[in-house]
Amino acid sequence: MNFSSNASMVRPLRDTFQTAVTKNVVVVALCLSINYINGTLVHTFFRHRIFSENPRYILFIHMVLNDMIQLTIAVLLHVISYAVFTINVSLCCFLLMIAVFTTLNTPLNLASMAIERYIAICNPLRHAQICTARRTYSLIGIIWLMGAIPILPDLFILLATEPLAFFHSRIFCQRDSVFRHPYLVEKKNISHMVYLSFVWLTLVYTYFRIMFAAKAAKSDARKARNTILLHGVQLLMCMFTYIGPLLEGLLVYLFPMLVLEMRFTIYVIVHILPRLVSPVVYGLRDQTFCKYLKNYYVCSNCNMSQAPQNVTSLKPLPQVKPLF
């Protein structure tokens, strides 16, 4: 059952054993496949210094790592909901906080990437001074801090209002079941609206500024403009996390005989498929990253058929101007 479903605690519906195994095998297989692709991108990033010194790639790989954590937690909660159904409240609270951190980090990271592209196109002479690797890592720290701001007060309120026995009890792990105070539910909705509004305004502003710069027919500006459009598409997919319960309720109402199937479909669309966007759009689309990925796989094949010294003799690829 979807850990984000509010109705799953009160409905007695459960999948058959064969269906439950099939769904979990599919979910785990997708998780391993996506994390393998993302892990390859992370490995490529840390193997080549050209990426670790570029703010654009630092922000990109941070988003990839963030997606890996978010996907792992989502799949873990999904499997737990089938295997044991309920878990200890303290453990559930820990997992939910990581899930909330990473969920809020994604749109904030997209906004940061859009701002970096805006500076690179609209203020290129100062880009190297403003967007340094050190400042980029500081920005990532700010992203995590901003991601923690909405959930940390919830934790303090939870500790202050709930009895100690509640933290030793077992519960179906979903946010509204742990942070169940009506004030916290309303605060969650407001914080999501504020964060998403900020990110949307940032993307719209940077897109139009870069679009005006693209009138000079510079290819870099057009590519950056297209990249910010992709940021917008990915942000739309991120919003599925917030409209998922509403969409699930609508589909359950329209197809009451397919409740479990609708929940599983919404779960895959909301929590798994968006994690596949980053490696496809930003990793495989980027010429530089793609060439180094090809070099990685060539080296892997060489390791299977040649001596190690032949692999290490490969010359590094020349730097190619990226697409985003």
C-alpha positions in Angstrom: 0.0 0.0 0.0 1.1 3.5 -0.7 2.7 5.1 2.3 1.3 8.4 1.2 -2.3 7.2 1.2 -4.5 8.6 3.9 -7.3 6.0 3.4 -5.1 3.0 3.6 -5.3 2.9 7.4 -9.1 2.6 7.5 -9.8 0.4 4.5 -9.5 -3.4 5.2 -8.6 -4.0 1.5 -5.4 -6.0 1.1 -3.8 -7.5 -2.0 -3.5 -11.2 -2.4 -0.1 -12.7 -1.6 0.8 -13.1 -5.3 -0.3 -9.6 -6.2 1.6 -8.1 -3.3 4.8 -10.0 -4.2 4.4 -8.9 -7.9 4.0 -5.2 -6.9 6.9 -5.2 -4.6 9.2 -7.0 -7.1 8.3 -4.3 -9.7 8.9 -1.5 -7.3 12.2 -2.8 -6.0 13.4 -3.6 -9.6 12.6 0.0 -10.7 14.4 1.3 -7.6 17.5 -0.7 -8.2 17.5 0.1 -11.9 17.1 3.9 -11.4 19.6 4.0 -8.6 22.1 2.0 -10.7 21.8 4.6 -13.5 22.1 7.4 -10.9 25.0 5.7 -9.2 26.8 5.5 -12.6 26.4 9.3 -12.9 27.7 9.8 -9.4 30.7 7.6 -10.1 31.5 9.5 -13.3 31.2 12.8 -11.4 33.7 11.9 -8.7 36.2 10.3 -11.1 36.7 13.4 -13.2 37.8 16.7 -11.7 36.2 18.7 -14.6 32.8 18.1 -13.0 33.7 18.7 -9.3 34.9 22.2 -10.2 31.8 23.2 -12.2 28.9 24.6 -10.2 26.4 23.4 -12.8 27.5 19.7 -12.4 27.8 20.1 -8.6 24.2 21.1 -8.4 23.2 18.4 -10.8 24.9 15.6 -8.9 23.5 16.9 -5.6 20.0 16.5 -7.2 20.9 12.9 -8.3 22.1 12.0 -4.8 19.0 13.6 -3.3 16.8 11.6 -5.7 18.6 8.3 -4.8 17.9 8.9 -1.1 14.3 9.9 -1.7 13.6 6.9 -3.9 15.2 4.5 -1.5 13.1 5.8 1.4 9.9 5.7 -0.7 10.5 2.1 -1.8 11.5 1.1 1.8 8.3 2.4 3.2 6.3 0.7 0.4 7.9 -2.7 1.1 7.4 -2.2 4.9 3.8 -1.4 4.4 3.3 -4.8 2.8 5.7 -6.9 4.9 4.8 -5.7 8.4 2.1 -3.1 7.8 3.0 -1.1 10.9 6.3 0.0 12.4 7.6 1.8 15.5 6.6 5.4 15.6 10.1 6.6 16.3 11.6 4.8 13.3 8.7 6.0 11.1 9.3 9.6 12.2 13.0 9.3 11.3 12.2 7.9 7.8 9.5 10.5 7.2 11.8 13.4 8.1 14.4 12.2 5.6 11.6 11.8 3.0 10.4 15.4 3.7 14.0 16.8 3.5 14.7 15.2 0.1 11.2 16.1 -1.2 11.6 19.8 -0.5 15.2 19.8 -1.7 14.3 18.8 -5.2 12.4 22.0 -6.2 14.9 24.2 -4.3 17.8 22.5 -6.2 15.9 23.2 -9.5 15.6 26.9 -8.6 19.3 27.0 -7.8 20.2 25.4 -11.2 18.0 28.0 -13.0 19.7 30.9 -11.2 23.1 29.5 -12.1 22.1 29.4 -15.8 20.6 32.9 -15.5 23.9 34.2 -14.2 25.9 32.3 -16.9 23.9 33.8 -19.7 22.9 37.2 -18.5 26.0 38.1 -16.6 28.8 35.9 -18.1 31.6 38.2 -17.1 30.9 37.7 -13.4 29.8 34.1 -13.6 33.2 32.7 -12.6 33.4 35.1 -9.6 29.8 34.5 -8.4 29.4 30.8 -9.1 32.4 29.1 -7.6 32.6 25.6 -6.3 32.9 26.7 -2.7 29.9 28.9 -2.9 27.9 26.1 -4.6 28.6 23.7 -1.7 27.5 26.5 0.7 24.3 26.9 -1.4 23.7 23.1 -1.1 23.9 23.6 2.7 21.4 26.4 2.5 19.1 24.1 0.5 19.2 21.4 3.2 18.6 24.1 5.8 15.6 25.4 4.0 14.3 21.9 3.5 14.6 21.3 7.2 12.7 24.5 8.3 9.2 23.2 7.5 9.6 19.9 9.3 11.8 20.6 12.3 9.1 22.7 14.1 6.7 19.8 13.5 9.1 17.5 15.3 9.3 19.8 18.3 5.5 20.2 18.5 5.2 16.4 18.2 7.6 15.9 21.1 5.8 18.4 23.2 2.2 17.3 22.5 2.4 13.5 22.3 2.8 11.2 25.3 5.9 9.1 25.5 3.9 5.9 25.0 3.0 7.2 21.5 6.7 6.9 20.4 6.9 3.3 21.5 3.7 2.3 19.7 3.3 1.0 16.2 1.6 2.8 13.3 1.1 2.7 9.6 3.9 5.0 8.4 2.5 8.1 6.8 3.1 11.7 7.6 -0.5 12.6 8.6 -0.6 9.7 11.0 2.6 10.7 12.9 2.3 14.5 12.7 -1.5 14.4 13.2 -2.1 17.6 15.0 -4.6 19.7 12.9 -2.2 22.7 13.1 0.6 20.6 11.6 -1.5 19.4 8.7 -2.5 23.0 7.8 1.1 24.2 8.3 2.3 21.5 5.9 -0.1 22.7 3.1 0.9 26.3 3.6 4.7 25.6 3.5 4.3 23.6 0.4 2.5 26.4 -1.3 5.1 28.9 -0.3 8.0 26.8 -1.4 6.5 25.9 -4.8 5.4 29.5 -5.4 9.0 30.7 -4.8 10.4 28.0 -7.2 7.9 28.8 -9.9 8.5 32.5 -9.7 12.3 31.8 -9.9 11.9 29.6 -13.0 9.6 32.0 -14.8 11.8 35.0 -14.1 15.0 33.3 -15.2 13.3 31.8 -18.3 12.0 35.2 -19.6 15.3 36.9 -18.8 17.2 34.2 -20.7 14.6 34.3 -23.5 15.3 38.0 -24.0 19.0 37.2 -24.1 18.4 34.6 -26.7 17.3 37.2 -29.2 21.0 37.8 -29.9 20.8 34.3 -31.5 23.4 32.9 -29.2 23.1 29.1 -29.0 24.1 29.0 -25.3 21.2 31.2 -24.4 18.7 29.1 -26.4 20.1 25.9 -24.8 19.8 27.5 -21.3 16.3 28.6 -22.1 15.4 25.0 -23.1 17.0 23.7 -20.0 14.9 25.9 -17.7 11.8 24.6 -19.6 13.0 21.1 -18.6 13.3 22.4 -15.0 9.6 23.4 -15.2 8.6 20.0 -16.5 10.5 18.3 -13.7 8.9 20.7 -11.2 5.5 19.7 -12.5 6.4 16.1 -11.8 7.7 17.0 -8.3 4.2 18.6 -7.7 2.7 15.1 -8.1 3.9 14.5 -4.5 1.6 17.2 -3.2 -1.4 16.5 -5.5 -1.0 12.7 -5.2 -3.6 12.2 -2.4 -6.1 14.4 -4.3 -5.5 12.5 -7.6 -5.8 9.2 -5.8 -9.1 10.1 -4.1 -10.5 11.2 -7.6 -9.4 7.9 -9.2 -10.8 5.8 -6.4 -14.1 7.6 -6.7 -14.2 7.0 -10.4 -13.0 3.4 -10.2 -14.2 2.1 -6.8 -13.6 -1.5 -7.9 -9.9 -0.9 -8.6 -8.9 0.9 -5.4 -5.6 -1.1 -4.9 -4.6 -0.8 -8.5 -5.2 2.9 -8.5 -3.2 3.4 -5.4 -0.3 1.5 -6.8 -0.4 3.3 -10.1 -0.4 6.7 -8.3 2.5 5.5 -6.1 4.6 4.6 -9.2 3.8 7.9 -11.0 4.4 10.1 -7.9 7.3 8.5 -6.2 9.3 6.5 -8.7 9.0 7.9 -12.3 10.1 11.5 -11.4 13.4 10.1 -10.1 14.1 8.8 -13.6 13.9 12.3 -15.1 17.2 13.6 -13.7 19.6 11.0 -15.2 17.8 11.0 -18.6 17.4 14.8 -19.0 20.5 16.1 -17.4 23.0 13.2 -17.6 22.4 11.6 -21.0 21.4 14.9 -22.6 24.6 16.7 -21.7 27.4 16.1 -24.2 30.2 16.2 -21.8 28.7 13.9 -19.3 27.5 11.5 -22.0 31.0 11.2 -23.5 32.5 10.5 -20.1 29.8 7.9 -19.5 30.7 6.2 -22.7 34.4 6.3 -21.7 33.4 4.6 -18.4 31.6 1.8 -20.1 34.4 1.3 -22.6 36.8 1.1 -19.7 34.6 -1.4 -18.0 34.6 -3.6 -21.1 38.3 -3.3 -21.4 38.7 -4.4 -17.8 37.0 -7.7 -18.8 39.2 -8.4 -21.8 42.5 -6.5 -21.3 45.1 -5.9 -18.6 44.5 -3.0 -16.3 47.5 -1.1 -17.7 45.8 -0.9 -21.1 42.8 0.8 -19.5 44.7 3.4 -17.6 46.5 4.4 -20.7 43.3 5.9 -22.1 43.6 9.6 -22.6 41.1 11.9 -21.0 38.3 13.2 -23.2 38.5 16.9 -24.2 36.1 19.2 -22.6 32.9 19.7 -24.6 30.5 22.6 -24.1 27.5 21.2 -22.3 23.9 21.5 -23.4 22.6 23.0 -20.2 
